[in-house]
């Protein structure tokens, strides 16, 4: 491991290493929480983590699924780690990338992934490389899907020492998920139950639980207790199940007595898939009540307009982060890795650049006296070509990428 060029581990600023729970939704817009102004959705548990923590009003991700996930894992822009907007066949997170899970495990954390991976898929295009899946990148356990659940090659999988499919160390639960709506409807609940079991098992020692929900990516599914319950149609049903999952996770922390030693981070991988929002007949059926809101911003998923990459960013650590606070300074998922490393005392890699910043000063200014470097963020297109750049308060487009194929909001 020394060849990776790690710095020495440091003492956590807060004096103790917090547990880390990172929650990520799929294709959720900024306007899809009641705490961000949605009048139809009931998200009391997500509202509660905001009430107990800090919400960024200017929080950014990549406009696509895989790049946001690579940014979270590596703290680096997607074009620096070779990840395109959507990983299909040969591409995968490179084995030399130092991930957040790998470094936290080195620092003594148990690490678990419960939900969609979408950073590689072992197949004949990459010689069934084990580097395509989570255990090769620092995770002790995984239950979830390899890709988005609407792909024909989507599988529900779990880590299993005795498993051999699709490669050694994994077991297949369900294949071809689009043909199994019942399995799709169980995804949120399965991720939640696996995360709860992981928390219970590891509550006595520091842990990192990464929970990237499959929903509300089209086609949307939720379990039976939530079907037809919301005022926002199928989309609302899905979001209210996710909110319930967040409540169950918080309850587990309370019961274990570790709420005040646990940092919860919540965000989305990109904006909503708005090109389906006015379509009554599509591959996903009637999608008009199945797509979220990017309002007040323009466009959505895949776009370099704000609606594609400006999403919720909530950080909750009761007793450490000031409650019910709103942060106006810009931040992004690139900042998650260096901030968590500083909080956990994990060693930063020294042989590569890290694009993210340590934003502890925004979250806990009384403890962190350093200045946060100026915000810089690059947005790429489907071919990994930089298409826009944000520096401080200024943004420049070098090409216009729009989900709807127009230069105006869809």
C-alpha positions as CSV (number, residue, x, y, z in Angstrom):
1,X,0.0,0.0,0.0
2,X,2.9,2.4,0.5
3,X,3.3,2.6,-3.3
4,X,0.0,4.5,-3.4
5,X,1.7,7.4,-1.7
6,X,-0.5,7.9,1.4
7,X,0.3,10.6,3.9
8,X,0.4,9.7,7.6
9,X,-3.0,9.4,9.2
10,X,-3.9,12.4,11.3
11,X,-5.8,13.0,14.5
12,X,-9.5,13.8,13.8
13,X,-10.2,17.5,14.5
14,X,-13.3,16.7,16.6
15,X,-11.4,14.4,18.9
16,X,-13.3,11.2,17.9
17,X,-13.9,9.6,14.6
18,X,-17.5,9.8,13.5
19,X,-19.5,7.1,11.8
20,X,-20.3,8.2,8.2
21,X,-23.6,7.5,6.5
22,X,-23.7,8.8,2.9
23,X,-27.2,8.7,1.3
24,X,-27.5,9.3,-2.4
25,X,-30.7,9.3,-4.5
26,X,-30.9,8.8,-8.2
27,X,-32.3,11.5,-10.5
28,X,-33.8,13.6,-7.7
29,X,-34.0,17.3,-8.4
30,X,-33.4,20.2,-6.0
31,X,-37.2,20.8,-5.7
32,X,-38.0,17.3,-4.5
33,X,-38.1,17.7,-0.8
34,X,-40.5,19.6,1.4
35,X,-37.6,21.4,3.1
36,X,-36.6,22.8,-0.3
37,X,-40.1,24.0,-1.0
38,X,-42.1,21.2,-2.6
39,X,-45.7,21.7,-1.5
40,X,-46.8,18.1,-2.4
41,X,-44.1,15.8,-1.0
42,X,-44.0,14.7,2.6
43,X,-40.4,14.2,3.6
44,X,-40.4,14.7,7.4
45,X,-37.3,12.6,8.1
46,X,-35.1,14.3,5.5
47,X,-36.5,17.6,6.7
48,X,-35.4,16.5,10.2
49,X,-31.8,15.9,9.2
50,X,-31.8,19.4,7.8
51,X,-33.3,20.7,11.0
52,X,-30.5,19.0,12.9
53,X,-27.8,20.1,10.5
54,X,-26.8,22.3,7.5
55,X,-28.3,22.5,4.0
56,X,-26.2,23.9,1.1
57,X,-28.2,26.0,-1.3
58,X,-25.5,25.8,-4.0
59,X,-24.5,22.1,-4.0
60,X,-23.2,20.5,-7.3
61,X,-22.7,17.1,-8.8
62,X,-21.9,15.9,-12.3
63,X,-24.9,15.8,-14.6
64,X,-24.6,12.0,-14.9
65,X,-24.8,8.8,-12.8
66,X,-21.3,7.3,-13.0
67,X,-19.3,10.6,-12.9
68,X,-21.0,11.7,-9.6
69,X,-20.3,8.3,-8.1
70,X,-16.6,8.4,-9.2
71,X,-16.3,11.9,-7.7
72,X,-17.7,10.7,-4.4
73,X,-15.3,7.7,-4.4
74,X,-12.2,9.5,-5.5
75,X,-12.6,13.3,-4.8
76,X,-11.5,13.8,-8.4
77,X,-13.3,14.9,-11.6
78,X,-14.5,12.1,-13.8
79,X,-12.2,12.9,-16.8
80,X,-9.2,12.4,-14.4
81,X,-10.2,8.9,-13.5
82,X,-11.5,7.8,-16.9
83,X,-15.2,7.6,-16.1
84,X,-17.7,8.5,-18.8
85,X,-21.2,9.7,-18.1
86,X,-22.6,6.2,-18.1
87,X,-20.4,3.1,-17.6
88,X,-21.6,0.3,-19.8
89,X,-19.1,-2.4,-20.8
90,X,-15.3,-2.0,-20.7
91,X,-15.1,1.0,-18.5
92,X,-14.7,0.7,-14.7
93,X,-13.2,2.6,-11.8
94,X,-9.5,2.0,-12.3
95,X,-7.7,-0.2,-9.7
96,X,-5.3,2.6,-8.9
97,X,-7.9,5.0,-7.8
98,X,-7.8,5.6,-4.0
99,X,-11.5,5.5,-2.9
100,X,-13.1,6.9,0.2
101,X,-14.0,3.3,1.3
102,X,-10.4,2.1,0.9
103,X,-8.9,4.9,2.9
104,X,-11.5,4.7,5.7
105,X,-10.9,0.9,5.9
106,X,-7.2,1.6,6.3
107,X,-8.1,4.0,9.1
108,X,-10.0,1.2,10.9
109,X,-13.6,1.7,9.6
110,X,-15.9,-1.1,8.6
111,X,-17.3,-0.2,5.1
112,X,-20.5,-1.2,3.4
113,X,-22.3,-0.4,0.2
114,X,-26.1,-0.9,0.0
115,X,-27.6,0.2,-3.4
116,X,-26.5,1.0,-6.9
117,X,-22.8,0.7,-7.8
118,X,-22.6,1.8,-11.4
119,X,-18.8,2.1,-11.5
120,X,-18.0,-1.1,-13.4
121,X,-19.4,-4.4,-14.5
122,X,-17.3,-7.5,-14.9
123,X,-17.9,-9.0,-18.4
124,X,-16.2,-10.3,-21.5
125,X,-15.3,-6.7,-22.5
126,X,-13.0,-6.3,-19.6
127,X,-12.0,-10.0,-19.0
128,X,-14.4,-10.3,-16.1
129,X,-12.1,-8.1,-14.0
130,X,-12.7,-8.2,-10.2
131,X,-11.7,-4.5,-10.2
132,X,-15.1,-3.7,-11.7
133,X,-16.9,-4.4,-8.5
134,X,-17.0,-2.8,-5.0
135,X,-14.9,-5.3,-2.9
136,X,-11.9,-4.3,-5.0
137,X,-12.3,-0.7,-4.0
138,X,-12.4,-0.9,-0.2
139,X,-15.9,-2.2,0.7
140,X,-16.3,-5.1,3.1
141,X,-19.9,-5.8,2.1
142,X,-22.3,-5.0,-0.7
143,X,-25.9,-5.6,-1.6
144,X,-27.4,-3.8,-4.6
145,X,-27.5,-3.5,-8.3
146,X,-24.5,-3.3,-10.7
147,X,-26.2,-0.7,-12.9
148,X,-29.5,1.2,-13.1
149,X,-32.4,-1.1,-12.7
150,X,-33.8,-0.3,-16.1
151,X,-30.9,-1.7,-18.0
152,X,-31.3,-5.1,-19.6
153,X,-28.1,-6.3,-17.9
154,X,-29.2,-5.0,-14.5
155,X,-28.7,-7.6,-11.7
156,X,-29.4,-7.6,-8.0
157,X,-26.2,-8.9,-6.3
158,X,-24.6,-9.4,-3.0
159,X,-21.1,-10.0,-1.8
160,X,-20.6,-13.6,-0.8
161,X,-17.3,-15.3,0.0
162,X,-18.7,-18.6,-1.4
163,X,-20.2,-16.9,-4.5
164,X,-18.9,-17.4,-8.0
165,X,-21.4,-15.4,-10.2
166,X,-20.8,-13.2,-12.1
167,X,-17.3,-13.4,-10.6
168,X,-15.8,-14.9,-7.4
169,X,-16.9,-13.3,-4.2
170,X,-20.4,-12.3,-5.4
171,X,-23.8,-14.0,-5.7
172,X,-26.6,-13.2,-8.1
173,X,-30.0,-12.7,-6.5
174,X,-32.0,-11.5,-9.6
175,X,-31.0,-11.0,-13.2
176,X,-32.6,-8.9,-15.9
177,X,-34.3,-6.6,-13.4
178,X,-36.6,-4.9,-16.0
179,X,-38.4,-8.2,-16.3
180,X,-38.9,-8.5,-12.5
181,X,-41.0,-5.6,-11.3
182,X,-41.5,-7.2,-7.9
183,X,-37.7,-7.3,-7.4
184,X,-37.5,-3.6,-8.5
185,X,-40.2,-2.7,-6.1
186,X,-38.1,-4.2,-3.3
187,X,-34.9,-2.3,-4.0
188,X,-35.3,0.6,-1.5
189,X,-36.4,-1.8,1.3
190,X,-33.6,-4.2,0.6
191,X,-30.9,-1.5,0.7
192,X,-32.4,-0.2,3.9
193,X,-32.6,-3.6,5.6
194,X,-29.0,-4.4,4.6
195,X,-27.8,-1.0,5.9
196,X,-29.7,-1.5,9.2
197,X,-28.1,-4.9,9.7
198,X,-24.6,-3.4,8.9
199,X,-25.2,-0.6,11.5
200,X,-26.3,-3.1,14.2
201,X,-23.2,-5.3,13.5
202,X,-20.7,-2.4,13.5
203,X,-22.2,0.1,16.0
204,X,-19.4,-0.4,18.5
205,X,-16.6,0.7,16.1
206,X,-16.4,3.4,13.4
207,X,-18.2,2.5,10.2
208,X,-18.9,4.0,6.7
209,X,-22.2,3.1,5.2
210,X,-22.7,4.2,1.6
211,X,-26.4,4.0,0.6
212,X,-27.0,4.9,-3.0
213,X,-30.7,4.3,-3.6
214,X,-31.9,3.2,-7.0
215,X,-34.9,5.5,-6.9
216,X,-36.4,7.8,-8.1
217,X,-34.6,6.8,-11.4
218,X,-37.2,5.7,-14.1
219,X,-38.9,3.3,-14.0
220,X,-39.9,4.0,-10.5
221,X,-41.0,1.4,-8.0
222,X,-41.8,1.3,-4.4
223,X,-43.0,-1.4,-2.0
224,X,-46.7,-2.0,-1.4
225,X,-47.1,-0.1,1.8
226,X,-46.2,3.2,0.0
227,X,-48.0,2.6,-3.3
228,X,-50.7,5.2,-4.0
229,X,-50.2,7.0,-0.7
230,X,-48.7,10.4,-1.7
231,X,-50.2,13.5,-3.1
232,X,-47.5,13.5,-5.9
233,X,-48.4,10.3,-7.6
234,X,-45.9,7.5,-8.2
235,X,-42.9,9.8,-7.8
236,X,-44.2,10.9,-4.4
237,X,-44.7,7.3,-3.3
238,X,-41.1,6.5,-4.1
239,X,-39.7,9.6,-2.4
240,X,-41.8,9.0,0.7
241,X,-40.5,5.4,1.0
242,X,-36.9,6.8,0.8
243,X,-37.8,9.3,3.5
244,X,-39.2,6.5,5.6
245,X,-35.9,4.6,5.1
246,X,-34.0,7.6,6.4
247,X,-36.2,7.7,9.4
248,X,-35.6,4.0,10.1
249,X,-31.8,4.6,9.8
250,X,-32.0,7.5,12.2
251,X,-34.0,5.5,14.7
252,X,-31.4,2.7,14.6
253,X,-28.7,5.3,15.4
254,X,-30.8,6.6,18.3
255,X,-31.4,3.1,19.7
256,X,-27.7,2.3,19.4
257,X,-26.8,5.5,21.2
258,X,-24.5,6.7,18.4
259,X,-26.6,9.6,16.9
260,X,-24.2,12.2,18.2
261,X,-21.2,10.4,16.8
262,X,-22.6,9.9,13.3
263,X,-22.4,12.3,10.3
264,X,-25.2,11.8,7.8
265,X,-24.7,13.3,4.3
266,X,-27.6,13.4,1.8
267,X,-27.6,14.3,-1.9
268,X,-28.6,13.2,-5.4
269,X,-26.4,12.0,-8.3
270,X,-27.9,14.5,-10.8
271,X,-31.1,16.3,-11.7
272,X,-34.4,14.8,-12.9
273,X,-35.0,13.1,-16.2
274,X,-37.3,15.9,-17.4
275,X,-37.5,14.9,-21.0
276,X,-40.0,12.2,-19.9
277,X,-42.1,14.6,-17.7
278,X,-44.7,15.4,-20.4
279,X,-44.8,12.0,-22.0
280,X,-47.9,9.8,-21.5
281,X,-46.5,6.8,-23.5
282,X,-42.8,5.9,-23.2
283,X,-40.6,2.9,-22.4
284,X,-41.5,3.8,-18.8
285,X,-45.2,4.0,-19.4
286,X,-46.9,7.3,-18.4
287,X,-44.0,9.2,-16.9
288,X,-45.8,12.5,-16.2
289,X,-46.1,11.8,-12.5
290,X,-42.9,9.8,-12.3
291,X,-40.3,12.6,-12.8
292,X,-39.1,15.2,-10.2
293,X,-38.5,18.9,-10.2
294,X,-35.3,20.8,-10.9
295,X,-37.1,24.1,-10.3
296,X,-36.2,26.9,-10.1
297,X,-33.3,25.8,-12.4
298,X,-33.2,25.1,-16.1
299,X,-33.2,21.6,-17.7
300,X,-32.3,18.4,-15.9
301,X,-30.2,15.2,-15.9
302,X,-27.4,15.2,-18.5
303,X,-27.5,18.9,-18.9
304,X,-24.8,21.5,-18.1
305,X,-27.6,23.9,-17.1
306,X,-28.1,24.2,-13.3
307,X,-31.1,21.8,-13.3
308,X,-28.7,19.0,-14.4
309,X,-26.2,19.3,-11.6
310,X,-27.5,21.5,-8.7
311,X,-29.1,19.2,-6.2
312,X,-29.7,18.9,-2.4
313,X,-26.7,18.9,-0.2
314,X,-27.5,18.2,3.5
315,X,-24.9,17.5,6.3
316,X,-26.2,16.4,9.7
317,X,-24.0,15.8,12.8
318,X,-26.1,16.6,15.9
319,X,-24.1,18.5,18.5
320,X,-21.3,19.3,16.1
321,X,-22.9,20.9,13.1
322,X,-25.2,23.9,14.0
323,X,-28.8,22.9,13.6
324,X,-31.2,24.3,11.0
325,X,-28.4,26.2,9.3
326,X,-28.3,27.2,5.7
327,X,-24.9,27.5,3.9
328,X,-24.8,29.8,0.8
329,X,-21.2,29.0,-0.2
330,X,-20.9,26.6,-3.1
331,X,-19.8,23.0,-2.6
332,X,-19.9,19.7,-4.4
333,X,-19.6,15.9,-4.1
334,X,-15.9,16.3,-4.8
335,X,-15.7,17.9,-1.4
336,X,-17.1,14.9,0.4
337,X,-13.9,12.8,0.4
338,X,-11.4,15.4,1.7
339,X,-13.8,16.5,4.4
340,X,-14.5,13.0,5.6
341,X,-10.8,12.2,5.6
342,X,-10.1,15.2,7.8
343,X,-12.9,14.3,10.2
344,X,-11.9,10.6,10.3
345,X,-8.2,11.1,10.5
346,X,-7.8,9.1,7.2
347,X,-4.6,9.5,5.2
348,X,-4.8,11.6,2.0
349,X,-3.1,10.2,-1.1
350,X,0.0,12.2,-1.9
351,X,0.8,11.0,-5.4
352,X,-2.2,12.5,-7.1
353,X,-4.2,15.7,-7.2
354,X,-7.5,15.8,-5.3
355,X,-10.0,18.2,-6.8
356,X,-12.3,18.4,-3.7
357,X,-11.8,20.7,-0.8
358,X,-12.0,20.2,3.0
359,X,-15.2,22.2,3.8
360,X,-15.2,21.6,7.6
361,X,-15.0,25.4,8.1
362,X,-18.5,25.8,6.5
363,X,-19.9,23.0,8.6
364,X,-18.3,23.6,12.0
365,X,-16.6,27.1,11.9
366,X,-16.0,27.1,15.6
367,X,-13.7,24.0,15.4
368,X,-12.1,24.7,12.0
369,X,-10.4,28.0,11.5
370,X,-8.9,27.5,8.1
371,X,-10.2,29.0,4.9
372,X,-11.9,26.9,2.3
373,X,-10.2,27.3,-1.2
374,X,-12.2,28.9,-4.0
375,X,-14.9,26.8,-5.6
376,X,-13.9,25.3,-8.9
377,X,-16.0,22.7,-10.8
378,X,-15.9,21.3,-14.4
379,X,-18.8,19.8,-16.2
380,X,-18.3,17.3,-19.0
381,X,-20.4,15.8,-21.8
382,X,-21.1,12.1,-22.6
383,X,-17.7,11.8,-24.2
384,X,-15.9,13.3,-21.1
385,X,-15.2,16.6,-22.9
386,X,-15.2,19.5,-20.5
387,X,-18.3,21.5,-21.4
388,X,-18.6,24.2,-18.7
389,X,-16.7,25.5,-15.7
390,X,-17.7,27.2,-12.5
391,X,-15.1,29.3,-10.7
392,X,-16.4,31.1,-7.6
393,X,-19.6,32.9,-8.6
394,X,-19.0,32.6,-12.3
395,X,-19.9,29.9,-14.8
396,X,-18.9,29.6,-18.4
397,X,-20.3,27.2,-21.0
398,X,-18.0,26.1,-23.8
399,X,-20.8,24.0,-25.3
400,X,-24.5,23.7,-24.4
401,X,-25.6,20.3,-23.3
402,X,-29.3,20.0,-22.9
403,X,-31.4,16.9,-22.0
404,X,-34.2,18.2,-24.1
405,X,-32.1,19.1,-27.1
406,X,-33.0,22.8,-26.8
407,X,-31.5,25.9,-25.2
408,X,-34.4,26.5,-23.0
409,X,-35.9,24.7,-20.0
410,X,-37.7,21.5,-20.8
